[in-house]
Amino acid sequence: MGPRRAAEIFLRRHPDASLFRLTLFGSLAATGKGHLTDLAVLAVFPAGALDLVWKPDEKLPDHPNGMRFEAFSADGALLETWDVYSIGGGALSDGGQLPKSPQVYPLTTMNAILARCKQSGQSLWEYVEECEGDSIWEHLQLVWDAMQAAIERGLQAEGVLPGGLGIARKAWSFYRKTKLSGSHFQRQGILAAYALAVSEENASGGKIVTAPTCGSSGVLPAVLRYQREVLKCSDESVLRALATAGLIGNLAKHNASISGAAVGCQGEVGVACAMAAGAATQLMGGTVRQVEYAAEMGLEHNLGLTCDPVGGLVQIPCIERNAFAAGQALNCADYVLFTDGSHRISYDEVVAVMRETGHALPSLYRETSTAGLATIYRTPKQPD
């Protein structure tokens, strides 16, 4: 998503250029084909106008997911060079040339927000509404509709996912088997089916919602859909839970990172688990303090999670990881509701530890597909 957005911005700058060159660096180059980056950017430029260069062994200075765009005139003159970074969830950074987003949230830590909520009596979703305005609900309705549509498509689709690993879609099978099984298997089976459905849509290039990223997009929709069905929640309640989840994810993004290339999968699936755990707790009637506790626990117990996708594809271990994180998020919500919300480590602190841990991880384990599961896996031999 980030590279496509960057490509669209650069093309608008130079609509009359005759040739473009895009060089992908570091993790973006190492996993770009597996993440369909080439298809995404080639679709933006006129046919034959883009020269795509891959440099996985070179890095730009500010982030592992670096890109360099160059535009050339008809006589070969260089019109502009633009270095830009894909920093997670479709967001871009270039050191100042991009228009700055307005500062919507005056409070930048969960502890400060909790203190504000204690003073005002607000819920976290009410703080979001105060900062964002009433228009946030129309936007979140679009988000929720897209999440549900991804689940429905994923539950109906069958066949093998693209990419060459020979991974078959499983969501439809999980869903049907769960509906035929006893109550003991219902929760984990349904949660897994919903998470797999969205993750498999992502792996096949379908339309999904970054929550907080594409690779972790199955966790939050699965939990919200399951909670709505079990608790008989209104759509209004689900949108409020989405607002709270977004706040939780936004704090992790701005105080650490949600980029697997920067901090490993703890920044993707770990943050998604935190978002879903907080949202689930709110839907189950938890207090503001319990919501924060659930989010903290969801991230804390994913600390150190590496990002080592096989073949650069968002399939192994990404798809299964979404399913297990959805179950873990609900377990966190269940746990905190047995407590009064008191705990020793805050969400802000675990976000800081996640950032520290991610930076300490060798780059081999941060979305480069050059270590861990990515190298231990061997494609099964075809029969003679």
C-alpha positions as YAML, in Angstrom:
chain: A
units: angstrom
residues:
- id: 1
  name: MET
  ca: [0.00, 0.00, 0.00]
- id: 2
  name: GLY
  ca: [2.77, 2.43, 0.90]
- id: 3
  name: PRO
  ca: [4.72, 1.97, -2.35]
- id: 4
  name: ARG
  ca: [1.56, 2.36, -4.42]
- id: 5
  name: ARG
  ca: [0.65, 5.59, -2.64]
- id: 6
  name: ALA
  ca: [4.17, 6.88, -3.16]
- id: 7
  name: ALA
  ca: [4.03, 5.97, -6.85]
- id: 8
  name: GLU
  ca: [0.76, 7.87, -7.27]
- id: 9
  name: ILE
  ca: [2.21, 10.95, -5.56]
- id: 10
  name: PHE
  ca: [5.34, 10.91, -7.74]
- id: 11
  name: LEU
  ca: [3.38, 10.45, -10.97]
- id: 12
  name: ARG
  ca: [1.22, 13.46, -10.09]
- id: 13
  name: ARG
  ca: [4.40, 15.50, -9.68]
- id: 14
  name: HIS
  ca: [5.67, 14.54, -13.14]
- id: 15
  name: PRO
  ca: [2.72, 13.73, -15.40]
- id: 16
  name: ASP
  ca: [4.75, 14.62, -18.51]
- id: 17
  name: ALA
  ca: [7.86, 12.58, -17.71]
- id: 18
  name: SER
  ca: [8.80, 9.99, -20.33]
- id: 19
  name: LEU
  ca: [10.46, 7.45, -18.04]
- id: 20
  name: PHE
  ca: [10.47, 6.60, -14.35]
- id: 21
  name: ARG
  ca: [12.84, 4.51, -12.30]
- id: 22
  name: LEU
  ca: [11.93, 3.03, -8.92]
- id: 23
  name: THR
  ca: [14.64, 1.41, -6.83]
- id: 24
  name: LEU
  ca: [13.52, -0.69, -3.86]
- id: 25
  name: PHE
  ca: [16.00, -1.10, -1.01]
- id: 26
  name: GLY
  ca: [16.46, -3.37, 2.01]
- id: 27
  name: SER
  ca: [13.46, -5.26, 3.34]
- id: 28
  name: LEU
  ca: [11.18, -3.72, 0.76]
- id: 29
  name: ALA
  ca: [13.28, -5.26, -2.00]
- id: 30
  name: ALA
  ca: [13.77, -8.58, -0.18]
- id: 31
  name: THR
  ca: [10.05, -9.19, 0.31]
- id: 32
  name: GLY
  ca: [8.58, -6.92, -2.36]
- id: 33
  name: LYS
  ca: [7.60, -9.59, -4.86]
- id: 34
  name: GLY
  ca: [6.04, -11.71, -2.13]
- id: 35
  name: HIS
  ca: [4.04, -8.68, -0.98]
- id: 36
  name: LEU
  ca: [2.97, -7.89, -4.60]
- id: 37
  name: THR
  ca: [4.81, -4.56, -4.46]
- id: 38
  name: ASP
  ca: [5.88, -4.82, -8.08]
- id: 39
  name: LEU
  ca: [2.32, -5.35, -9.30]
- id: 40
  name: ALA
  ca: [1.05, -2.49, -7.15]
- id: 41
  name: VAL
  ca: [3.50, 0.11, -8.49]
- id: 42
  name: LEU
  ca: [3.51, -1.09, -12.10]
- id: 43
  name: ALA
  ca: [-0.27, -0.60, -12.17]
- id: 44
  name: VAL
  ca: [0.20, 3.11, -11.41]
- id: 45
  name: PHE
  ca: [2.49, 4.11, -14.28]
- id: 46
  name: PRO
  ca: [1.79, 3.92, -18.02]
- id: 47
  name: ALA
  ca: [2.78, 0.62, -19.60]
- id: 48
  name: GLY
  ca: [6.52, 0.45, -20.22]
- id: 49
  name: ALA
  ca: [7.23, 3.74, -18.43]
- id: 50
  name: LEU
  ca: [8.65, 2.28, -15.20]
- id: 51
  name: ASP
  ca: [12.04, 0.67, -14.71]
- id: 52
  name: LEU
  ca: [11.94, -1.32, -11.47]
- id: 53
  name: VAL
  ca: [15.24, -2.04, -9.69]
- id: 54
  name: TRP
  ca: [15.68, -4.35, -6.68]
- id: 55
  name: LYS
  ca: [18.52, -3.81, -4.17]
- id: 56
  name: PRO
  ca: [17.85, -6.01, -1.10]
- id: 57
  name: ASP
  ca: [21.46, -5.74, 0.09]
- id: 58
  name: GLU
  ca: [21.47, -1.93, 0.18]
- id: 59
  name: LYS
  ca: [19.60, 0.33, 2.57]
- id: 60
  name: LEU
  ca: [18.59, 3.95, 2.67]
- id: 61
  name: PRO
  ca: [19.42, 5.63, 5.99]
- id: 62
  name: ASP
  ca: [16.06, 6.28, 7.67]
- id: 63
  name: HIS
  ca: [14.11, 2.98, 7.46]
- id: 64
  name: PRO
  ca: [14.54, -0.59, 6.14]
- id: 65
  name: ASN
  ca: [11.65, -0.06, 3.68]
- id: 66
  name: GLY
  ca: [13.28, 2.55, 1.45]
- id: 67
  name: MET
  ca: [12.37, 3.60, -2.10]
- id: 68
  name: ARG
  ca: [14.02, 5.96, -4.58]
- id: 69
  name: PHE
  ca: [11.90, 7.42, -7.37]
- id: 70
  name: GLU
  ca: [13.51, 9.11, -10.39]
- id: 71
  name: ALA
  ca: [11.75, 10.89, -13.24]
- id: 72
  name: PHE
  ca: [13.35, 11.53, -16.65]
- id: 73
  name: SER
  ca: [12.41, 13.77, -19.56]
- id: 74
  name: ALA
  ca: [12.19, 12.65, -23.18]
- id: 75
  name: ASP
  ca: [15.86, 13.59, -23.76]
- id: 76
  name: GLY
  ca: [16.98, 11.58, -20.71]
- id: 77
  name: ALA
  ca: [17.46, 14.50, -18.31]
- id: 78
  name: LEU
  ca: [16.83, 13.73, -14.63]
- id: 79
  name: LEU
  ca: [13.86, 15.78, -13.43]
- id: 80
  name: GLU
  ca: [13.73, 14.72, -9.78]
- id: 81
  name: THR
  ca: [15.00, 12.15, -7.30]
- id: 82
  name: TRP
  ca: [12.76, 11.38, -4.32]
- id: 83
  name: ASP
  ca: [13.70, 9.10, -1.42]
- id: 84
  name: VAL
  ca: [10.68, 7.94, 0.57]
- id: 85
  name: TYR
  ca: [9.98, 5.22, 3.13]
- id: 86
  name: SER
  ca: [7.06, 2.86, 3.67]
- id: 87
  name: ILE
  ca: [6.80, 2.89, 7.48]
- id: 88
  name: GLY
  ca: [3.85, 0.55, 8.04]
- id: 89
  name: GLY
  ca: [0.10, 0.39, 7.46]
- id: 90
  name: GLY
  ca: [0.34, 2.31, 4.18]
- id: 91
  name: ALA
  ca: [1.98, 5.36, 5.80]
- id: 92
  name: LEU
  ca: [4.89, 7.19, 4.17]
- id: 93
  name: SER
  ca: [7.77, 9.33, 5.40]
- id: 94
  name: ASP
  ca: [10.31, 11.33, 3.43]
- id: 95
  name: GLY
  ca: [11.87, 13.68, 5.95]
- id: 96
  name: GLY
  ca: [9.60, 16.64, 5.32]
- id: 97
  name: GLN
  ca: [8.53, 16.93, 1.68]
- id: 98
  name: LEU
  ca: [5.21, 15.15, 2.17]
- id: 99
  name: PRO
  ca: [2.33, 17.27, 3.50]
- id: 100
  name: LYS
  ca: [2.17, 16.91, 7.26]
- id: 101
  name: SER
  ca: [-0.93, 15.38, 8.80]
- id: 102
  name: PRO
  ca: [-2.65, 17.65, 11.29]
- id: 103
  name: GLN
  ca: [-1.99, 16.92, 14.97]
- id: 104
  name: VAL
  ca: [-5.39, 15.54, 15.90]
- id: 105
  name: TYR
  ca: [-4.57, 14.05, 19.30]
- id: 106
  name: PRO
  ca: [-3.07, 16.48, 21.84]
- id: 107
  name: LEU
  ca: [-2.21, 13.65, 24.25]
- id: 108
  name: THR
  ca: [0.46, 11.27, 23.00]
- id: 109
  name: THR
  ca: [0.59, 8.60, 25.71]
- id: 110
  name: MET
  ca: [-1.98, 6.19, 27.07]
- id: 111
  name: ASN
  ca: [-1.25, 7.28, 30.64]
- id: 112
  name: ALA
  ca: [-2.07, 10.89, 29.79]
- id: 113
  name: ILE
  ca: [-5.27, 9.81, 28.05]
- id: 114
  name: LEU
  ca: [-6.28, 7.64, 31.01]
- id: 115
  name: ALA
  ca: [-5.74, 10.58, 33.36]
- id: 116
  name: ARG
  ca: [-7.90, 12.72, 31.09]
- id: 117
  name: CYS
  ca: [-10.64, 10.08, 31.01]
- id: 118
  name: LYS
  ca: [-10.54, 9.74, 34.81]
- id: 119
  name: GLN
  ca: [-10.99, 13.48, 35.18]
- id: 120
  name: SER
  ca: [-13.71, 13.85, 32.54]
- id: 121
  name: GLY
  ca: [-15.50, 10.53, 33.00]
- id: 122
  name: GLN
  ca: [-15.06, 9.80, 29.29]
- id: 123
  name: SER
  ca: [-14.54, 6.42, 27.69]
- id: 124
  name: LEU
  ca: [-11.64, 6.01, 25.28]
- id: 125
  name: TRP
  ca: [-13.99, 6.12, 22.30]
- id: 126
  name: GLU
  ca: [-15.42, 9.41, 23.56]
- id: 127
  name: TYR
  ca: [-11.92, 10.86, 23.66]
- id: 128
  name: VAL
  ca: [-11.48, 9.74, 20.05]
- id: 129
  name: GLU
  ca: [-14.74, 11.41, 19.06]
- id: 130
  name: GLU
  ca: [-13.73, 14.62, 20.83]
- id: 131
  name: CYS
  ca: [-10.44, 14.74, 18.92]
- id: 132
  name: GLU
  ca: [-11.63, 13.49, 15.54]
- id: 133
  name: GLY
  ca: [-15.11, 15.02, 15.37]
- id: 134
  name: ASP
  ca: [-18.40, 13.41, 14.37]
- id: 135
  name: SER
  ca: [-17.07, 12.53, 10.90]
- id: 136
  name: ILE
  ca: [-15.06, 9.69, 12.45]
- id: 137
  name: TRP
  ca: [-18.19, 7.53, 12.63]
- id: 138
  name: GLU
  ca: [-18.85, 7.69, 8.90]
- id: 139
  name: HIS
  ca: [-15.24, 6.70, 8.27]
- id: 140
  name: LEU
  ca: [-15.33, 3.85, 10.77]
- id: 141
  name: GLN
  ca: [-18.55, 2.58, 9.20]
- id: 142
  name: LEU
  ca: [-16.68, 2.30, 5.89]
- id: 143
  name: VAL
  ca: [-13.86, 0.49, 7.70]
- id: 144
  name: TRP
  ca: [-16.26, -1.95, 9.37]
- id: 145
  name: ASP
  ca: [-18.09, -2.60, 6.09]
- id: 146
  name: ALA
  ca: [-14.79, -3.37, 4.36]
- id: 147
  name: MET
  ca: [-13.74, -5.70, 7.17]
- id: 148
  name: GLN
  ca: [-17.01, -7.62, 7.00]
- id: 149
  name: ALA
  ca: [-16.83, -7.85, 3.22]
- id: 150
  name: ALA
  ca: [-13.32, -9.30, 3.44]
- id: 151
  name: ILE
  ca: [-14.55, -11.94, 5.88]
- id: 152
  name: GLU
  ca: [-17.46, -12.88, 3.61]
- id: 153
  name: ARG
  ca: [-15.29, -13.16, 0.51]
- id: 154
  name: GLY
  ca: [-12.67, -15.16, 2.39]
- id: 155
  name: LEU
  ca: [-15.24, -17.60, 3.76]
- id: 156
  name: GLN
  ca: [-16.55, -18.33, 0.27]
- id: 157
  name: ALA
  ca: [-13.23, -18.58, -1.59]
- id: 158
  name: GLU
  ca: [-11.44, -21.87, -2.16]
- id: 159
  name: GLY
  ca: [-8.29, -22.98, -3.95]
- id: 160
  name: VAL
  ca: [-4.56, -22.36, -3.70]
- id: 161
  name: LEU
  ca: [-3.10, -18.99, -2.75]
- id: 162
  name: PRO
  ca: [-0.79, -17.39, -5.33]
- id: 163
  name: GLY
  ca: [2.97, -17.33, -4.78]
- id: 164
  name: GLY
  ca: [4.22, -20.86, -5.38]
- id: 165
  name: LEU
  ca: [4.15, -22.27, -1.83]
- id: 166
  name: GLY
  ca: [1.11, -24.40, -2.59]
- id: 167
  name: ILE
  ca: [-0.83, -23.11, 0.43]
- id: 168
  name: ALA
  ca: [-4.54, -23.89, 0.17]
- id: 169
  name: ARG
  ca: [-7.17, -21.55, 1.57]
- id: 170
  name: LYS
  ca: [-8.56, -22.91, 4.84]
- id: 171
  name: ALA
  ca: [-11.12, -20.37, 6.04]
- id: 172
  name: TRP
  ca: [-14.11, -21.99, 4.32]
- id: 173
  name: SER
  ca: [-13.16, -25.43, 5.68]
- id: 174
  name: PHE
  ca: [-12.67, -24.14, 9.25]
- id: 175
  name: TYR
  ca: [-16.02, -22.38, 9.13]
- id: 176
  name: ARG
  ca: [-17.97, -25.38, 7.86]
- id: 177
  name: LYS
  ca: [-16.33, -27.85, 10.23]
- id: 178
  name: THR
  ca: [-16.88, -25.54, 13.18]
- id: 179
  name: LYS
  ca: [-20.58, -25.21, 12.40]
- id: 180
  name: LEU
  ca: [-20.83, -29.01, 12.52]
- id: 181
  name: SER
  ca: [-18.80, -29.42, 15.72]
- id: 182
  name: GLY
  ca: [-19.72, -29.22, 19.38]
- id: 183
  name: SER
  ca: [-19.76, -26.08, 21.49]
- id: 184
  name: HIS
  ca: [-16.26, -26.78, 22.84]
- id: 185
  name: PHE
  ca: [-14.73, -25.91, 19.44]
- id: 186
  name: GLN
  ca: [-17.02, -23.05, 18.49]
- id: 187
  name: ARG
  ca: [-15.06, -20.08, 19.78]
- id: 188
  name: GLN
  ca: [-11.59, -20.93, 18.49]
- id: 189
  name: GLY
  ca: [-12.95, -22.41, 15.27]
- id: 190
  name: ILE
  ca: [-15.08, -19.40, 14.36]
- id: 191
  name: LEU
  ca: [-12.38, -16.91, 15.37]
- id: 192
  name: ALA
  ca: [-9.81, -18.80, 13.30]
- id: 193
  name: ALA
  ca: [-12.15, -18.99, 10.30]
- id: 194
  name: TYR
  ca: [-12.75, -15.23, 10.34]
- id: 195
  name: ALA
  ca: [-9.07, -14.37, 10.82]
- id: 196
  name: LEU
  ca: [-8.01, -16.81, 8.11]
- id: 197
  name: ALA
  ca: [-10.63, -15.42, 5.75]
- id: 198
  name: VAL
  ca: [-9.23, -11.88, 5.92]
- id: 199
  name: SER
  ca: [-5.58, -12.98, 5.93]
- id: 200
  name: GLU
  ca: [-6.13, -15.18, 2.89]
- id: 201
  name: GLU
  ca: [-7.82, -12.29, 1.11]
- id: 202
  name: ASN
  ca: [-4.73, -10.20, 1.86]
- id: 203
  name: ALA
  ca: [-2.41, -12.94, 0.61]
- id: 204
  name: SER
  ca: [-4.32, -13.12, -2.67]
- id: 205
  name: GLY
  ca: [-4.37, -9.35, -3.25]
- id: 206
  name: GLY
  ca: [-7.94, -8.77, -2.09]
- id: 207
  name: LYS
  ca: [-9.29, -5.62, -0.46]
- id: 208
  name: ILE
  ca: [-8.65, -5.53, 3.29]
- id: 209
  name: VAL
  ca: [-8.21, -2.96, 6.05]
- id: 210
  name: THR
  ca: [-4.79, -2.37, 7.57]
- id: 211
  name: ALA
  ca: [-5.30, -3.08, 11.27]
- id: 212
  name: PRO
  ca: [-2.65, -1.96, 11.86]
- id: 213
  name: THR
  ca: [-0.95, -3.51, 8.79]
- id: 214
  name: CYS
  ca: [-1.84, -5.77, 5.87]
- id: 215
  name: GLY
  ca: [0.04, -8.69, 7.38]
- id: 216
  name: SER
  ca: [-1.95, -8.44, 10.62]
- id: 217
  name: SER
  ca: [-5.27, -7.47, 9.06]
- id: 218
  name: GLY
  ca: [-7.18, -10.59, 10.14]
- id: 219
  name: VAL
  ca: [-7.01, -10.21, 13.93]
- id: 220
  name: LEU
  ca: [-9.27, -7.25, 14.69]
- id: 221
  name: PRO
  ca: [-12.05, -8.07, 12.17]
- id: 222
  name: ALA
  ca: [-12.24, -11.63, 13.49]
- id: 223
  name: VAL
  ca: [-12.61, -10.53, 17.10]
- id: 224
  name: LEU
  ca: [-15.14, -7.79, 16.34]
- id: 225
  name: ARG
  ca: [-17.26, -10.05, 14.14]
- id: 226
  name: TYR
  ca: [-17.24, -12.83, 16.75]
- id: 227
  name: GLN
  ca: [-18.09, -10.45, 19.59]
- id: 228
  name: ARG
  ca: [-20.92, -8.87, 17.65]
- id: 229
  name: GLU
  ca: [-22.47, -12.26, 17.01]
- id: 230
  name: VAL
  ca: [-22.02, -13.67, 20.51]
- id: 231
  name: LEU
  ca: [-22.87, -10.53, 22.49]
- id: 232
  name: LYS
  ca: [-25.55, -9.35, 20.04]
- id: 233
  name: CYS
  ca: [-23.80, -5.98, 19.84]
- id: 234
  name: SER
  ca: [-25.17, -3.10, 17.83]
- id: 235
  name: ASP
  ca: [-23.14, -1.69, 14.97]
- id: 236
  name: GLU
  ca: [-22.80, 1.49, 17.02]
- id: 237
  name: SER
  ca: [-21.05, -0.46, 19.78]
- id: 238
  name: VAL
  ca: [-18.74, -2.09, 17.24]
- id: 239
  name: LEU
  ca: [-17.80, 1.29, 15.77]
- id: 240
  name: ARG
  ca: [-16.99, 2.57, 19.25]
- id: 241
  name: ALA
  ca: [-14.79, -0.47, 19.81]
- id: 242
  name: LEU
  ca: [-13.10, 0.24, 16.47]
- id: 243
  name: ALA
  ca: [-12.39, 3.79, 17.63]
- id: 244
  name: THR
  ca: [-10.74, 2.48, 20.79]
- id: 245
  name: ALA
  ca: [-8.74, -0.08, 18.81]
- id: 246
  name: GLY
  ca: [-7.54, 2.64, 16.47]
- id: 247
  name: LEU
  ca: [-6.38, 4.75, 19.39]
- id: 248
  name: ILE
  ca: [-4.42, 1.80, 20.82]
- id: 249
  name: GLY
  ca: [-2.77, 1.12, 17.46]
- id: 250
  name: ASN
  ca: [-2.04, 4.79, 16.83]
- id: 251
  name: LEU
  ca: [-0.15, 5.10, 20.12]
- id: 252
  name: ALA
  ca: [2.01, 2.10, 19.20]
- id: 253
  name: LYS
  ca: [2.66, 3.52, 15.74]
- id: 254
  name: HIS
  ca: [3.75, 6.96, 16.92]
- id: 255
  name: ASN
  ca: [5.64, 5.90, 20.04]
- id: 256
  name: ALA
  ca: [7.33, 2.86, 18.49]
- id: 257
  name: SER
  ca: [6.50, 1.29, 15.12]
- id: 258
  name: ILE
  ca: [4.01, -0.99, 13.38]
- id: 259
  name: SER
  ca: [6.49, -1.93, 10.66]
- id: 260
  name: GLY
  ca: [7.70, -5.53, 10.58]
- id: 261
  name: ALA
  ca: [10.81, -4.31, 8.81]
- id: 262
  name: ALA
  ca: [11.59, -1.97, 11.70]
- id: 263
  name: VAL
  ca: [10.62, -3.96, 14.81]
- id: 264
  name: GLY
  ca: [9.57, -7.44, 13.68]
- id: 265
  name: CYS
  ca: [6.13, -9.01, 13.79]
- id: 266
  name: GLN
  ca: [5.56, -7.82, 17.36]
- id: 267
  name: GLY
  ca: [4.81, -4.45, 15.75]
- id: 268
  name: GLU
  ca: [2.27, -6.02, 13.42]
- id: 269
  name: VAL
  ca: [0.50, -9.01, 14.96]
- id: 270
  name: GLY
  ca: [1.50, -7.92, 18.50]
- id: 271
  name: VAL
  ca: [-0.11, -4.51, 18.06]
- id: 272
  name: ALA
  ca: [-3.11, -6.06, 16.29]
- id: 273
  name: CYS
  ca: [-3.58, -8.34, 19.29]
- id: 274
  name: ALA
  ca: [-3.43, -5.34, 21.62]
- id: 275
  name: MET
  ca: [-6.00, -3.46, 19.53]
- id: 276
  name: ALA
  ca: [-8.36, -6.44, 19.42]
- id: 277
  name: ALA
  ca: [-7.95, -7.20, 23.14]
- id: 278
  name: GLY
  ca: [-8.82, -3.62, 24.09]
- id: 279
  name: ALA
  ca: [-11.78, -3.51, 21.71]
- id: 280
  name: ALA
  ca: [-13.11, -6.85, 22.98]
- id: 281
  name: THR
  ca: [-12.82, -5.74, 26.60]
- id: 282
  name: GLN
  ca: [-14.81, -2.59, 25.87]
- id: 283
  name: LEU
  ca: [-17.54, -4.61, 24.14]
- id: 284
  name: MET
  ca: [-17.71, -6.91, 27.16]
- id: 285
  name: GLY
  ca: [-18.35, -3.99, 29.50]
- id: 286
  name: GLY
  ca: [-14.82, -3.45, 30.80]
- id: 287
  name: THR
  ca: [-13.68, -0.21, 32.40]
- id: 288
  name: VAL
  ca: [-11.21, 2.16, 30.77]
- id: 289
  name: ARG
  ca: [-8.48, 0.76, 33.01]
- id: 290
  name: GLN
  ca: [-9.37, -2.82, 32.04]
- id: 291
  name: VAL
  ca: [-9.29, -1.89, 28.34]
- id: 292
  name: GLU
  ca: [-5.77, -0.50, 28.79]
- id: 293
  name: TYR
  ca: [-4.74, -3.61, 30.73]
- id: 294
  name: ALA
  ca: [-6.00, -5.93, 27.98]
- id: 295
  name: ALA
  ca: [-4.12, -3.93, 25.34]
- id: 296
  name: GLU
  ca: [-0.95, -4.04, 27.42]
- id: 297
  name: MET
  ca: [-1.27, -7.79, 27.87]
- id: 298
  name: GLY
  ca: [-1.96, -8.39, 24.17]
- id: 299
  name: LEU
  ca: [1.28, -6.67, 23.22]
- id: 300
  name: GLU
  ca: [3.34, -7.86, 26.18]
- id: 301
  name: HIS
  ca: [2.87, -11.52, 25.36]
- id: 302
  name: ASN
  ca: [3.94, -10.99, 21.75]
- id: 303
  name: LEU
  ca: [7.21, -9.23, 22.60]
- id: 304
  name: GLY
  ca: [10.13, -10.50, 20.54]
- id: 305
  name: LEU
  ca: [7.96, -11.89, 17.75]
- id: 306
  name: THR
  ca: [10.14, -12.07, 14.64]
- id: 307
  name: CYS
  ca: [9.14, -11.33, 11.07]
- id: 308
  name: ASP
  ca: [10.55, -14.05, 8.81]
- id: 309
  name: PRO
  ca: [7.99, -14.70, 6.06]
- id: 310
  name: VAL
  ca: [8.76, -17.68, 3.86]
- id: 311
  name: GLY
  ca: [9.50, -16.54, 0.33]
- id: 312
  name: GLY
  ca: [8.63, -12.96, 1.30]
- id: 313
  name: LEU
  ca: [4.97, -13.96, 1.13]
- id: 314
  name: VAL
  ca: [2.37, -13.08, 3.76]
- id: 315
  name: GLN
  ca: [1.46, -16.76, 4.14]
- id: 316
  name: ILE
  ca: [3.87, -18.71, 6.38]
- id: 317
  name: PRO
  ca: [3.71, -17.97, 9.31]
- id: 318
  name: CYS
  ca: [1.57, -14.86, 8.86]
- id: 319
  name: ILE
  ca: [-1.85, -16.38, 8.16]
- id: 320
  name: GLU
  ca: [-1.88, -18.82, 11.08]
- id: 321
  name: ARG
  ca: [-0.38, -16.16, 13.33]
- id: 322
  name: ASN
  ca: [-3.43, -13.96, 12.74]
- id: 323
  name: ALA
  ca: [-5.75, -16.79, 13.78]
- id: 324
  name: PHE
  ca: [-3.89, -17.49, 17.01]
- id: 325
  name: ALA
  ca: [-3.60, -13.79, 17.87]
- id: 326
  name: ALA
  ca: [-7.38, -13.42, 17.56]
- id: 327
  name: GLY
  ca: [-7.86, -16.15, 20.14]
- id: 328
  name: GLN
  ca: [-5.17, -14.63, 22.33]
- id: 329
  name: ALA
  ca: [-6.90, -11.24, 22.21]
- id: 330
  name: LEU
  ca: [-10.14, -12.69, 23.55]
- id: 331
  name: ASN
  ca: [-8.23, -14.57, 26.23]
- id: 332
  name: CYS
  ca: [-6.71, -11.27, 27.35]
- id: 333
  name: ALA
  ca: [-10.18, -9.71, 27.52]
- id: 334
  name: ASP
  ca: [-11.50, -12.64, 29.57]
- id: 335
  name: TYR
  ca: [-8.55, -12.44, 31.95]
- id: 336
  name: VAL
  ca: [-8.76, -8.74, 32.70]
- id: 337
  name: LEU
  ca: [-12.49, -8.91, 33.38]
- id: 338
  name: PHE
  ca: [-11.68, -11.20, 36.32]
- id: 339
  name: THR
  ca: [-9.47, -8.39, 37.71]
- id: 340
  name: ASP
  ca: [-10.11, -4.83, 38.84]
- id: 341
  name: GLY
  ca: [-7.77, -3.54, 36.14]
- id: 342
  name: SER
  ca: [-4.78, -3.05, 38.42]
- id: 343
  name: HIS
  ca: [-1.41, -4.10, 36.98]
- id: 344
  name: ARG
  ca: [2.27, -3.19, 37.27]
- id: 345
  name: ILE
  ca: [3.34, -2.57, 33.64]
- id: 346
  name: SER
  ca: [1.49, 0.06, 31.62]
- id: 347
  name: TYR
  ca: [0.66, -0.02, 27.92]
- id: 348
  name: ASP
  ca: [3.05, 2.89, 27.38]
- id: 349
  name: GLU
  ca: [5.86, 0.94, 28.99]
- id: 350
  name: VAL
  ca: [5.30, -2.20, 26.97]
- id: 351
  name: VAL
  ca: [5.20, -0.11, 23.77]
- id: 352
  name: ALA
  ca: [8.60, 1.32, 24.75]
- id: 353
  name: VAL
  ca: [9.92, -2.18, 25.40]
- id: 354
  name: MET
  ca: [8.55, -3.32, 22.04]
- id: 355
  name: ARG
  ca: [10.49, -0.53, 20.33]
- id: 356
  name: GLU
  ca: [13.67, -1.40, 22.24]
- id: 357
  name: THR
  ca: [13.28, -5.12, 21.54]
- id: 358
  name: GLY
  ca: [12.62, -4.52, 17.86]
- id: 359
  name: HIS
  ca: [15.71, -2.40, 17.42]
- id: 360
  name: ALA
  ca: [17.76, -5.07, 19.22]
- id: 361
  name: LEU
  ca: [16.56, -7.80, 16.87]
- id: 362
  name: PRO
  ca: [19.09, -8.57, 14.13]
- id: 363
  name: SER
  ca: [17.86, -7.29, 10.78]
- id: 364
  name: LEU
  ca: [17.72, -10.93, 9.63]
- id: 365
  name: TYR
  ca: [14.58, -11.29, 11.76]
- id: 366
  name: ARG
  ca: [12.87, -8.10, 10.63]
- id: 367
  name: GLU
  ca: [11.05, -8.89, 7.38]
- id: 368
  name: THR
  ca: [14.06, -9.72, 5.24]
- id: 369
  name: SER
  ca: [13.18, -13.39, 4.66]
- id: 370
  name: THR
  ca: [16.85, -14.25, 5.22]
- id: 371
  name: ALA
  ca: [16.66, -16.15, 8.52]
- id: 372
  name: GLY
  ca: [14.40, -18.14, 10.83]
- id: 373
  name: LEU
  ca: [11.36, -19.82, 9.32]
- id: 374
  name: ALA
  ca: [12.10, -18.24, 5.96]
- id: 375
  name: THR
  ca: [15.29, -20.29, 5.59]
- id: 376
  name: ILE
  ca: [14.33, -23.44, 7.50]
- id: 377
  name: TYR
  ca: [11.31, -24.07, 5.29]
- id: 378
  name: ARG
  ca: [11.83, -26.18, 2.21]
- id: 379
  name: THR
  ca: [9.26, -26.32, -0.58]
- id: 380
  name: PRO
  ca: [7.92, -29.89, -0.81]
- id: 381
  name: LYS
  ca: [9.27, -31.82, -3.76]
- id: 382
  name: GLN
  ca: [6.84, -32.49, -6.55]
- id: 383
  name: PRO
  ca: [6.06, -36.13, -7.30]
- id: 384
  name: ASP
  ca: [7.93, -37.67, -10.23]
...
